Amino acid sequence: MMPSLDKMRSVVTVEPVLFLYMLATWLSFPTLQGLLFQKVCLAKYNNSGLCDHINDGNHTTQEDIVQSTTSSYMLYSTVCLTLPSIVTATFIGSWSDKFSHKIPIILPSIGAILGAVNYIISSLYIELPIGLVLLSSVLSGLFGGFVTCILTVFSYVTTLTGTRTRTYRVSIVESMSFLGGTAGLFMSGVLLDNYGFPVVFGVILIIHVLVILYTLIWVKDIQTETAVSRGDSSCCSYLFNLEHVRQYIKCVVKRREDNSRRNMWLVMTSLFIGFLCFSGIKDISYLYVKRSPLSWSRTIYGYYQGFQMGLTAVLLIVGAPILKMVFHVHDTTLILMGIVSTIASQILYAFSTKLWMVFLVPVLGIFHGFQSASSRALVSTFVERGEQGKLFAFVGSAESLTTLFASLIFNSIYGPSLNFFPGFCFILSAALMCICVTLIIYVRFDLLAERQQPYTTFINTDDDREDADRSLEDMMDGARDSAELQEQDMQLALQNGAEETFRKNSI
């Protein structure tokens, strides 16, 4: 392979994988919601004419019943996807550290393809039972789903890069989630309105096929120093080994040098609180802007979400690399920028009464993506290179569970809060994010204190290890050169001595 092409494969790695996966996910979410709505309506009223015009404002009672039932099925779908995903990710994370980072990348797309086939069948034969739709979530979850996709792409990048470039590489990968979401939001309505459910699910299937082909053809496999050959007969059997569970837990609880375990947990706690607030607000935000005085339509809300995600993606692609590589901003500073930006945006959201005020929310929250990206990069520095898969399996599983809890918590609070202050959930989110500020400030001062220590024998980063290895090699080369010179001097002296003795004997 040409050197330039090989270098390009090191620069562009798993970023397109996450972009395509998130594109398919955001295409799938509203399409699945619409399919369930249609099937629930037909199951309850068995009247296609009514179901085609149920949103015209003349059937509010029936519409409310169908919406409530559809919401329940969406929750069932999330549970059917999340729980198997967590179990699968627990095994995949440890397996990828030992055998391969490449193979697990394609597993979620295989599950998604099987799920898309089931969705197509369910949409072509609309009279089939509603419960059959949930089979797609189960299949996707068994193959790892979103959790495994996240853990594989982030563990791949953190294993491939040193700490000096890790933050901006993780930021680029993180931005792919938002870019994929933006594209998916704008495409979903157009495709669904013009072509219907089967075509949209067919497009989703094709996207996941592209993910698999791209991974097999382009993405280079990497293994850690402790990895063994994939041809080992234990490769498959090790995947189902319960030892994964012990290794999975050990990765996040074992004692580490220089308070690394404590700082790792503080950063992860901050990250999980961020997940909780982001997911909770996402669940209730459409209901918030739909009611008076904002009274938004679904179209305006789609534009708003696209604008928000696109702005976040641009800052992650452009802003994070500049701040990190040019101005050498510390990871904790980037995290704090993201948290403070989120707090300001949530407070504005709570008191917004005009369209322009809500569209100003993403501008205030422009650094929102920094918290997640920089936290992932920072937390990866607290574990060894061969533990990245296990670490991100834990983070991904916790993220999925947090999303479930967020739906339950914020949806439970939002309804009662309408009686005294509709924006209460946004204020609650801002208050919870203040906890994150405290945690990250503590970690920041602890890390800076460690950096100021005059002596250290613990090499904590890949780049430091490389520098130390090069220094050691230089010392060894110097020692070898000195030994060779001494040996040459001895041989020359012996040779001169032998010649002098021979001359004397001849005389």
C-alpha positions, 0 to 999 in steps of 0.5 A: 500500500502506498505510504500516503494511503496508509497515512490517510488510514491513520488519520481517517479511522472510525469517524465515518462509522459513527457518522453513518450509525448516528445518521441511521439512528436518527432516521430510525427514531421518528420513522419507528415512532410513526410506524408504531402510531399507525399500528396502534391506531389501526389496532384500537379503531380498525379504521384506516380513514380515521387513522389517516386524519387523526391529527386534523384537530377533530379527533383529539380524544382518539389522538391522545389515546393513541399518543399515550399508547405509542409513547408506552411502546416507545419506552418498551422498545428502548428497554428491549434495546438497552438491556441486551446492549449492556450485557453484550457490551460487558463481554465485547469491551473486554474481548476487544482489548484482548483480541481485536478492535475491528470486529466488534465495530461491525456487530451493531450494524449486523444487528441493525440490518436484521432489525431493519428487515423486521421493520420493513416486514412490519410496515409492508404488512401493517396488520401484523401484531404490534409486539413484532416491532419490538423484535427489532430492538431485541435483535439490535440489542443482542448485537450490541446496539448503540452501547457497543458502537460507542465503546468500540469507536472511542476505545479504538481512537484512544488506543490508537492515539497518544495523550497529546492528540487524544482530546482533539481526536475524540472531539472529532469522533464526538462531533460525528454524533451531532453531524449524523443527527443533524443529517438524519433529522433533515432527511427523515421528514422528507423521506417519510413524507414522500416515500413511506415507511418501507423505503426509509427502513430500506435506506437505514439497511443500506447505511448499515451495509455501508458501515460494514463494508467501510470497516472491513475495507478501510479500518485497520485493526489494532491490538494492544501489547497484551493481545493474542492472535485472533487465530487462537482457538480460545478466541470464540470461547473467550467471548462468552467467558464470565471472566469478562464481568470480573475484568469489567468491574476490576477496570473501574475499581482497582487501585491506581497510581496518583489518585487516578481511580478517584479522579476517574470516578469524579470525571465519570460522575460529572459525565453521567450527570451531563448525560442525565440532564441532556437526555431528560431535557431532550425528552420534554423539550418538544412538549415545552415548546409545543405549548403556549406561548411558544406553540411550535410546530413539529417542523420548527422544532426539527429546524431547531434541533438541526441547528443545535446539533450542527452548531455543536458539531462545528465547535467540536470539529473546529474549536476543540482542536484549536483550543487543544493543539494551538493554545494547549488548553487543559482538558478540565478547562474544556470540560468546565467551558462545556458545563458553564455553557450548558448551565447558561443555556438551560437558564435561558430555556426556562424563561424563553417566551419567544421563538428567537429566545429559544434559538438563542439557547444553542448559541449560549450552549455552543460549548456543550459538546466539550463536556462529553468529548473532553471527559471521554478523553480525560478519563481514558488517560487514567487507565492502561492502553489495554483497558480502553475497551472495558472502560468505554463498555462501562461508560456506554452501559452507564450512559444507556441506563442514565438515559432510561432514568432521565426519561422516568425522572424528567417526564415525572417532574414535568407534568406536575411542574406545569402548575407552578413553573413550566421551565422548572425542569430546565432550572433543575438541570442547571442546578445538577450541572453545578455539581459537575463544576465542583467535581471538575474543579477538584480534579483540575487542582489535583492534576495540576498539583501532581504535575508540579511535583519535582520528582516522579517515577511513574510514567503516565502517558503513551507519549511519556513512555515513548520519550523514555523508550527513546532515551533508554535506546540512546543510552543503550546505543551509547553503551554499545558504541563505547564497548565496541571501541574498548574491544577494538582498542584491546584487539589492537593492543594485543595485535601490537604486542604479538607483533613485537614478540615475534620481532624479538624472537626473530632477532 
